[in-house]
Amino acid sequence: MNLRSLEELREEINQIDTELTKLIEARFKCAVEVAQYKQAHDLPVFDEKREAIVLERNVSAVSDTRFEDDIRRFYQSLMDISKDIQRQELQAEE
Ligand SMILES: C=C(O[C@@H]1C=C(C(=O)O)C=C[C@H]1O)C(=O)O
């Protein structure tokens, strides 16, 4: 087996993380705006139908089916954090 070195693999992980962090931060900023919209329109933070759509979209985009359940768990965790951020935002505004 032709294994890549640990150093090389961790360098690739670092690069991926750098991109991921930027994207996750951008997603969190959108979630804050969604919270403000929901407050203005008297809508609840949790939207079950939307979460089902987000999970379906992203699970179906996975090319290696081994990771489908992991991607589902990842997006569910991301949305749970996103709801925490929205609730914090709304509390801070009260
Ligand atoms: C961001 C929203 O609020 C919540 C968080 C979601 C997300 O992080 O994708 C999706 C649905 C909601 O439970 C939204 O309604 O779009």
The ligand as a Gaussian input file, in Angstrom:
#p B3LYP/6-31G(d) Opt

LIG

0 1
 C      -31.449000      28.999000       9.301000
 C      -32.715000      28.657000       9.585000
 O      -33.133000      28.330000      10.886000
 C      -32.979000      27.022000      11.440000
 C      -31.656000      26.497000      11.092000
 C      -31.476000      25.894000       9.870000
 C      -30.114000      25.777000       9.252000
 O      -29.126000      26.031000       9.963000
 O      -30.018000      25.456000       8.050000
 C      -32.606000      25.421000       9.166000
 C      -33.868000      25.543000       9.661000
 C      -34.154000      26.155000      10.980000
 O      -34.447000      25.154000      11.937000
 C      -33.781000      28.662000       8.558000
 O      -34.968000      28.606000       8.921000
 O      -33.449000      28.746000       7.352000

